[in-house]
Amino acid sequence: MKKHSLMKSKNEQVIFSELKTMRNQLFIKREDQIHPLVSGNKYRKLKYNLQDANRQQKKTLLTFGGAFSNHILATAVAGKLQNFKTIGVIRGEELGADLSRTLASNSTLRVAYEHGMRFEFVSREKYRNKKNSSFLKKLQEKYEDFYLIPEGGTNELAVKGCEEILTKEDNQFDYICLCVGTGGTLAGIINSSKSHQKVLGFPALKGDFLAKEIQRYLKGKDNWGLINDYHFGGYAKYNDELIHFINRFKNETKIPLDPIYTGKMMFGIVDMIVNNKFNTGSKILMIHTGGLQGIDGFNQRLLKKNHHPLNLCK
């Protein structure tokens, strides 16, 4: 991604009221500041995929996602920066019935569209067949010779990119914590972690299926685990306690979190520190993987339910 200026992520110590009496030190790696729209793990996942698409002389990128997908937006922006056409296969055929109305009410799809992405809206039933060869063949017949990037961006090249998140500076930490969607970022972090470190993933989804997916990309390390206690009921689920926590954290630290991934993880980390789940005196690093672009859409949902919106000014 040569046509824009990338910022280097930095570590910041977290000073938060609930942690003032604790003997652990918490830091956050600001991967969300790499780029305003292709931030965090999305930049890392796309980096080598786009290089491979260029190597294969592909002109079009095709990928999958929901209506508020960080990955969809990041692919659209990154694709435009490198002169690719982009196609987003979007879950929910009803969204395509009135595209102008959908774009007016959905900032994620609107910004992706403004960056040149065109959409293929499919039913939820068809979307479940996104890995099916016959479904992919129909897409190839319609859109011809595209470079396929999986939902969420996770594949071997994505994991390779995520292995670059940790630096020598991060060897000092005892724990590395990050949220988990498809598991590619976690696999990259595990692969590049040191033997004295424990890597903890905080899934945003319910279920135990992630461990098998993550294991596919690992290089023999077992210094990791999944913390399944802080998904708040499942993907995109939330309650007033979570919203209040995210707002208070932003007010005190000036660091914005999203309610799907990083907000839930930070809630979990703070809860675990307060309840002495980490070794006393340990240094903990949280990876901020971005996801802030979906805030506007989430606030629209909150306001419709007469809930107080998230204080997420960046």
MIPASE-17895 format. One line per field, with one value per residue (C-alpha): residue number from 0; z, x, y. Coordinates in steps of 0.05 Angstrom, whole numbers, plus 32768, in hexadecimal, padded with zeros to 4 digits. Each point is the difference from the previous one (the first is absolute). Layout:
REM residues N
nr	(NUM, ...)
zz	(Z, ...)
xx	(X, ...)
yy	(Y, ...)
REM end
This chain:
REM residues 314
nr	(0, 1, 2, 3, 4, 5, 6, 7, 8, 9, 10, 11, 12, 13, 14, 15, 16, 17, 18, 19, 20, 21, 22, 23, 24, 25, 26, 27, 28, 29, 30, 31, 32, 33, 34, 35, 36, 37, 38, 39, 40, 41, 42, 43, 44, 45, 46, 47, 48, 49, 50, 51, 52, 53, 54, 55, 56, 57, 58, 59, 60, 61, 62, 63, 64, 65, 66, 67, 68, 69, 70, 71, 72, 73, 74, 75, 76, 77, 78, 79, 80, 81, 82, 83, 84, 85, 86, 87, 88, 89, 90, 91, 92, 93, 94, 95, 96, 97, 98, 99, 100, 101, 102, 103, 104, 105, 106, 107, 108, 109, 110, 111, 112, 113, 114, 115, 116, 117, 118, 119, 120, 121, 122, 123, 124, 125, 126, 127, 128, 129, 130, 131, 132, 133, 134, 135, 136, 137, 138, 139, 140, 141, 142, 143, 144, 145, 146, 147, 148, 149, 150, 151, 152, 153, 154, 155, 156, 157, 158, 159, 160, 161, 162, 163, 164, 165, 166, 167, 168, 169, 170, 171, 172, 173, 174, 175, 176, 177, 178, 179, 180, 181, 182, 183, 184, 185, 186, 187, 188, 189, 190, 191, 192, 193, 194, 195, 196, 197, 198, 199, 200, 201, 202, 203, 204, 205, 206, 207, 208, 209, 210, 211, 212, 213, 214, 215, 216, 217, 218, 219, 220, 221, 222, 223, 224, 225, 226, 227, 228, 229, 230, 231, 232, 233, 234, 235, 236, 237, 238, 239, 240, 241, 242, 243, 244, 245, 246, 247, 248, 249, 250, 251, 252, 253, 254, 255, 256, 257, 258, 259, 260, 261, 262, 263, 264, 265, 266, 267, 268, 269, 270, 271, 272, 273, 274, 275, 276, 277, 278, 279, 280, 281, 282, 283, 284, 285, 286, 287, 288, 289, 290, 291, 292, 293, 294, 295, 296, 297, 298, 299, 300, 301, 302, 303, 304, 305, 306, 307, 308, 309, 310, 311, 312, 313)
zz	(8000, 7FE7, 7FEE, 8046, 803E, 8034, 8048, 802D, 8039, 8046, 8046, 8034, 8049, 8016, 803C, 8016, 8043, 800B, 7FFA, 802D, 803B, 7FD6, 7FFB, 7FB7, 7FC8, 7FC3, 7FBC, 7FBE, 7FBB, 7FD4, 7FC0, 7FF5, 7FEE, 7FC5, 7FCE, 800B, 7FD7, 7FF5, 8048, 802F, 7FED, 7FBF, 7FE4, 8018, 7FE1, 7FBD, 7FF7, 7FE3, 7FDF, 7FD6, 7FEF, 7FE9, 7FD7, 7FDD, 7FF4, 7FDF, 7FD7, 801A, 7FF5, 8030, 8049, 8018, 8049, 8030, 803C, 8026, 7FF9, 8036, 7FF0, 800F, 7FCE, 7FC8, 8009, 8008, 7FC0, 7FD9, 8018, 7FF8, 7FBC, 7FE7, 801A, 7FD5, 7FC4, 8009, 7FF1, 803D, 8008, 8043, 8008, 8037, 802E, 7FFA, 7FBC, 801B, 8004, 7FB4, 7FF5, 8008, 7FFD, 8009, 8040, 8019, 7FF2, 8022, 8040, 8001, 8004, 7FF8, 7FBC, 7FEC, 8009, 7FDF, 7FC5, 7FFD, 7FFA, 7FC3, 801E, 7FDE, 8025, 7FF5, 8034, 800F, 802F, 8042, 7FE7, 7FC2, 8029, 802A, 7FC0, 7FF5, 8001, 7FD2, 7FBD, 7FD8, 8022, 7FF1, 7FB8, 7FF5, 801C, 7FD0, 7FC5, 8013, 8015, 7FD9, 8018, 8048, 803B, 8038, 8048, 8034, 8031, 8036, 7FD5, 8023, 7FD8, 8003, 7FE2, 8033, 8039, 7FE3, 8003, 8047, 8015, 7FF6, 8036, 803A, 8001, 802A, 802E, 8013, 801B, 8044, 8008, 8026, 7FE0, 7FBA, 7FFA, 7FC2, 7FE9, 7FD0, 7FC4, 7FCE, 8025, 7FCD, 8028, 803F, 7FD9, 7FE6, 8046, 801D, 7FC9, 800F, 804C, 802E, 802A, 8042, 7FE8, 8006, 7FC7, 8012, 7FCC, 8011, 7FCD, 7FEC, 7FED, 8029, 7FF7, 8004, 7FB5, 7FFB, 8021, 7FC6, 7FCC, 8024, 8007, 7FB4, 7FFB, 803C, 7FFE, 803B, 8039, 803A, 802A, 7FF3, 8016, 7FF2, 8033, 7FF0, 803A, 7FE2, 7FBE, 8021, 7FE0, 7FBC, 7FC3, 8002, 8042, 8037, 8040, 8025, 802B, 7FC3, 7FE2, 8042, 8006, 7FBA, 800B, 8044, 7FE3, 7FC7, 8030, 802E, 7FCE, 7FBF, 7FDE, 7FD7, 7FFF, 7FD5, 801E, 7FD5, 800D, 8027, 8032, 8017, 8004, 802A, 802E, 8008, 800C, 8035, 8022, 8000, 801D, 8037, 8010, 8001, 7FC3, 7FE9, 8026, 8031, 7FE4, 7FB8, 7FC3, 7FD1, 7FB8, 7FDE, 7FB4, 7FE7, 7FBE, 7FE8, 7FED, 8011, 7FBC, 8015, 803A, 7FDA, 7FEC, 8046, 801D, 7FD0, 801E, 8046, 7FF2, 7FE1, 8042, 8027, 801D, 800E, 7FC6, 8003, 800D, 7FC9, 7FE3, 7FE5)
xx	(8000, 8030, 7FD1, 7FF2, 8028, 7FFF, 8009, 802A, 7FD8, 8018, 7FF6, 7FDD, 7FF8, 7FB8, 7FF0, 7FBA, 7FDD, 7FEE, 8049, 8020, 8009, 8015, 8048, 7FFC, 8014, 7FD3, 8016, 7FDB, 801F, 7FDD, 7FF9, 7FC0, 802A, 8025, 7FCD, 7FBB, 7FDA, 8031, 8014, 801B, 7FFB, 7FDB, 803E, 802B, 7FD2, 7FFB, 804A, 8019, 7FBE, 8003, 8049, 7FEC, 7FC6, 8031, 8031, 7FC8, 7FED, 7FB9, 7FD6, 7FC6, 7FFB, 7FC2, 7FF0, 7FC6, 7FE2, 7FC4, 7FE2, 802D, 803F, 8043, 801F, 7FD1, 8011, 804B, 8001, 7FDC, 8030, 803F, 7FE9, 7FF5, 8044, 8020, 7FD3, 7FD8, 7FB6, 7FDD, 7FC2, 7FDF, 7FD1, 7FD2, 7FD4, 7FB8, 7FDE, 7FCC, 8037, 8005, 7FB6, 800B, 804A, 7FFB, 7FD8, 8032, 803B, 7FDE, 7FF6, 8040, 8041, 802B, 7FE1, 7FFC, 804B, 8011, 7FD4, 8020, 8043, 7FE8, 7FE7, 7FC4, 7FD2, 7FE1, 7FC9, 7FED, 7FD0, 8019, 7FF4, 802B, 8034, 800B, 8019, 8038, 8034, 7FD9, 8021, 7FBF, 7FF0, 8046, 7FFC, 7FC1, 8024, 803A, 7FD1, 7FE3, 803E, 8035, 8048, 8000, 802F, 7FD9, 800A, 7FD8, 7FCE, 8026, 803F, 801E, 802E, 804A, 8015, 7FD5, 8021, 8044, 7FED, 7FE7, 8042, 801E, 7FD5, 802F, 8045, 803E, 7FE6, 7FC7, 802D, 7FF9, 7FB7, 7FE8, 7FBB, 7FE8, 7FB5, 7FD6, 7FB8, 7FEF, 7FD1, 8018, 8041, 8033, 801C, 8006, 8025, 8032, 800B, 800B, 8032, 802A, 7FF9, 8039, 8000, 7FFA, 7FC0, 7FB8, 7FD3, 7FB6, 7FC9, 7FBC, 7FCC, 7FC7, 7FD7, 7FE2, 8018, 803F, 800C, 8037, 8037, 8001, 8002, 803A, 8027, 8003, 802F, 802D, 8049, 8002, 7FF6, 7FD0, 8009, 7FBA, 7FB8, 7FBA, 7FD8, 7FB7, 7FE0, 7FF8, 7FD9, 7FC2, 7FD2, 8020, 8015, 7FE7, 7FDB, 8007, 7FE1, 7FFF, 803B, 802C, 7FEB, 800C, 8044, 8016, 7FEA, 8022, 8040, 8000, 7FF4, 8039, 8034, 7FED, 8004, 7FC3, 7FE8, 7FCC, 7FC5, 800A, 8049, 802F, 7FCD, 7FED, 8049, 8014, 7FC5, 8019, 8048, 7FED, 7FD2, 8037, 8033, 7FD1, 7FF1, 804A, 7FFE, 8044, 8041, 800F, 802F, 7FF9, 8002, 7FC5, 7FFB, 7FBD, 7FFF, 7FCE, 7FEA, 7FD7, 7FB7, 7FED, 7FE0, 7FC1, 7FF2, 7FD0, 7FD4, 8001, 7FEB, 7FC5, 7FE9, 8008, 7FD9, 7FC7, 7FFA, 8004, 8043, 8039, 8031, 8049, 8030, 802F, 801E, 8043)
yy	(8000, 8034, 8039, 8018, 8011, 7FC8, 8011, 7FD4, 7FE1, 8012, 7FE5, 802C, 7FF1, 7FFC, 802B, 7FEE, 800A, 7FB7, 7FEC, 8035, 7FD1, 7FC4, 7FE9, 7FED, 802F, 8004, 801C, 8006, 7FFA, 8033, 7FD9, 8027, 803D, 7FE1, 801C, 8020, 7FCC, 7FC5, 7FFC, 7FCC, 7FB7, 8010, 8022, 7FC6, 7FCC, 8023, 8012, 7FBF, 7FED, 803F, 7FF3, 7FBA, 801C, 802F, 7FC7, 7FD8, 803E, 7FFF, 803E, 7FF2, 7FEC, 7FDB, 7FF3, 7FF3, 8023, 801A, 8045, 801E, 7FD9, 8022, 7FD1, 8015, 8049, 7FF3, 7FD7, 8037, 8036, 7FD7, 7FE8, 8047, 8015, 7FCB, 8007, 7FC0, 7FFA, 7FE4, 7FD4, 7FF5, 7FC5, 8019, 7FD6, 8017, 8005, 8031, 8034, 8001, 800E, 804B, 800E, 804B, 7FF7, 7FCC, 802D, 803B, 7FD8, 7FD7, 8026, 7FC1, 7FED, 8049, 800D, 7FBE, 8014, 8045, 7FDC, 7FDA, 7FBE, 7FE1, 7FD1, 7FBC, 7FFA, 7FB8, 7FDE, 7FE6, 7FB9, 800B, 8024, 7FC2, 7FDE, 8033, 7FCA, 7FD2, 7FF4, 8007, 8042, 801A, 7FE8, 802A, 803D, 7FF2, 7FFB, 8044, 8026, 7FD8, 7FFD, 801B, 7FF6, 7FE0, 8018, 7FD8, 801E, 8026, 7FFC, 7FC3, 7FD3, 7FEE, 8043, 8025, 7FDA, 8012, 8049, 7FFB, 7FE1, 8045, 8021, 7FEF, 8020, 7FF7, 8036, 7FD2, 7FC9, 8021, 7FEC, 7FC3, 7FFD, 8014, 8009, 800B, 7FF7, 7FC7, 7FFE, 7FCC, 7FF1, 8015, 803A, 7FD5, 7FCA, 8034, 801B, 7FBA, 7FF0, 803E, 7FFE, 7FEB, 7FC1, 8027, 8023, 7FE9, 8014, 8008, 8006, 801E, 7FE6, 802D, 7FC3, 7FC9, 7FB8, 7FD7, 7FF8, 8035, 7FD6, 7FCF, 8038, 8023, 7FBF, 7FFB, 803B, 7FF4, 7FED, 7FD0, 8031, 7FF2, 803F, 8019, 7FFA, 801B, 8027, 7FF3, 8026, 8045, 7FFA, 801F, 7FCE, 7FFA, 8028, 8049, 7FF2, 8034, 801B, 8042, 7FEB, 7FF8, 8042, 8024, 7FE0, 8014, 8048, 8004, 7FE2, 8033, 803A, 7FEB, 7FE8, 8025, 7FBC, 7FEC, 7FB7, 7FDF, 7FD8, 7FC2, 7FEE, 802C, 801B, 7FBA, 7FEB, 803C, 7FF4, 7FB8, 8014, 8033, 7FCE, 7FCB, 8030, 8016, 7FB7, 7FED, 7FD2, 8019, 7FF3, 8038, 8033, 7FE9, 802D, 7FF9, 8018, 8007, 8005, 8035, 7FE2, 803B, 7FF6, 8048, 800E, 7FDA, 8030, 802D, 7FC5, 7FE4, 8043, 8002, 7FBE, 801B, 803F, 7FD9, 7FDB, 8041, 7FEB, 8030, 7FFF, 7FEE, 803A, 7FEC, 803F, 7FEA)
REM end
